């Protein structure tokens, strides 16, 4: 009998809502100033009011909670609270959230909450609240102190590591379910084992999430070179962006450590989804699915955007004062946005052996030309191919040991 088991959350057939909303009740307002944050500049873009606090009003909050509950038909409804930094709204605000959820809750329907935070405000009272109402927490941390503090600084330019570490200890002491979110950038991308082992052994979250930092330099000139017609990294991405090779090395190195020591014990969404994909299952991560658009973003004024990464005027799809949230989420405009991921694949992607495993990954990262000169290739393509070539024989072997039938995907590698 193999020592590998596939008893992990992604394989347990949990019900999924028709759509998932990412509520941003404080918008892009935050108490720290991360260099790579893709959302802070939205304060100018969305014309935030000056000289007063910017938050979702009580009236708008009640409308959002009511519409979100009414728009779901599953036995579990998940509310996700993001920002900016949601705890800046204060405990009273979140007490009101729970009160409104109880007011509009449907019979025999479970309501759960998760909140993404940098951890700086998670004192004893916050942890008591989160434990009382069983909130799940996403804690942002980029690795050990030197790596974390490189980009995650407070408004005075000081690193935030000590505060985040204290928050993690409080979360554990109160037995609060929490996951970590690590942004893999040009610095910590060179230290995969240091990052992974620190989070696994010191922070000890219930789940470890990684996200590649890919920020386009809007002021850069687009220059093509070589027969592949690929735009140079220095000409199109910010200095803190992870390189494709770094991303490939990072995930393959962590994967090997995980398979050897932590398989079935440490939950990493990317890796667990890889196994599911190789078994012919759909990914629970939108970035690896063939279509996207199921996760919408709701701003404090009720404006709804196609995706958290597409909070731009051209991707505004409605406002919950003018149309019910469910109708916005399932609108033709949003469906078009979702299927565009599939329809916009360049020729190089369509020919790729591993198309089944990433489907071109996140559209926001499709910022280079393919080898035929077509636009729309994923900036991280080289790294993703490195990852898939590396994990394919390992996953295949484990599935064969467990007598689990593989997917019928077209695969010649």
Secondary structure, DSSP 8 states (H G I E B T S, - for coil): --S-----GGGS-----S-EEEEETTTT--SB--TT-SSTTHHHHTT--SSS-----HHHHHHHHHHHHHT--SSEEEEEE-SS-GGGG-HHHHHHHHHHHHHH--TT-EEEEEEEE-STT--HHHHHHHHHTT-EEEEE--SSHHHHHTT-BBTTS-B-HHHHHHHHHHHHHTT--EEEEEEE-TTGGG-HHHHHHHIIIII--SEEEEEE---B-TTS---EETTTTEE-GGGTB-TTS--HHHHHHHHHHHHHHHHHHTTTTSB-HHHHHHHHHHTT---SSGGGSS----EEEEETTSEEES-GGG-SGGGEEEETTTS-HHHHHTSHHHHHHHHHHHHT--HHHHT-TTHHHHTTS-GGG--EE-TTS-EEE-TTHHHHHHHHHHHHHHHHHHHHHTT----------
